[in-house]
Amino acid sequence: MKPIVFHVEAAGEFRPVELTFAPESEVRRVRAWRKMTPATDAGEFAALAAKRWFYYTREGATASSLGELRAAIRRNKRAEIAFLLVASAEWAKRYKFLALAYCRRTW
């Protein structure tokens, strides 16, 4: 799946940002945010979101792509699925990820 591209204003100009589903390798990177110095709310949230994502992975209830999410819903219209969306930008110097959203499709 191609990422969703949107633009944000940074340093006085509009720059592209990509929104994608996070595969397991990226969720592991997000989990490492808890080690940020100084400690931040963003780092704490990221670590907790990754922890929840891995919990649902053990239950077989995560999606790492839109296709996986659609397949899970086809199998069970009332499926509860967790996924992590990450916003990233190549131009970001310090961190590739600019933001994340932990989502859970529930009933």
N, C-alpha and C positions, 0 to 999 in steps of 0.2 A: 504494500500500500504506500502510495506517495504521501509524504507528510503534508499537513495543512500549513500553509505559509501565511503569516500575517506580519504586519510591520509595527514596530514600536519606535518611539522617539528616544534616541540616545545620543548624547553629546551634540544636541542641536540638529540632528538629522534623522530621517526615518530609515530604519534598518530592518532587514528581514529576520524573522524568527520562525523556526519550524516546530510544530506540535506533532508528537508521535506517541504511539504506545511504547512503553518501556519493556524491552525484553529482559530476561533474567540478568544478563550481564550488566545492564544499566541500572537495574534495581539494586544490584550489589554496590555499584558506585554511589548511588543515592544514599544507601545505608551508611556509607562512610562519612556523610555530612555531619554525623554526630561528633566527629573528631575535630570539627572546625574550631579554630582559635581566633578570636574568643568565641565561646559557646554562644549560640544564637537560637532564637525560637525556630527559625527556618531549619537549622540543623536538627533540632529535637523533633520537629514535625516530620522531617524526611526520614529519620531513623525509625520513628513509630510507624510511618506509612509503609516503609520497606518491611518492617517486622510483620505487620498485618498481611501484606502481600504474600510473604513467604508462608505464613500460617494458611492462607487460602490455597496456596500452591500445593501444600501437603494434602489438602482436601480435594484437589483436582478442580478447584473453582476459581482459576485465574485466566485472564486473556492477555496475550502479548501482541495482539493485532486485532484490527477490526474484523478480519476473517474468522479468527478464533472466537471472538465475541458472538458473531452471527451464528457460527456453528453451534455454540453452546445453547443459544436461544432456540435454534431449530430443534435440538435434541430435547429441550425442556423449556417451554415458553415461560415458565416461572423460575428459571434458573437464577440463582444468586451468584454473581460473578464479580470478582475484584479486578481492577486494572489500574495501572499507574500511567498517567500522561505526563510527558516532560516537554518543556519548551526549551529549545537550545538554539544557539547561534554561533556560527563560525567566528564571528567578529568579537565575541566576548573573550577577553584576554585571560581573566583569572579562572573562571569556571565555564565549562561548556554549557552546563545547564543553568538556565536563568530562573526557572520556576517549575513546580510540579503540582499535580493534582491527583490525589488518591481518590478513586471512585469505586463505588460498589453498587451494582445493580441489585436492588432488593425488592421484595414484595411485602 
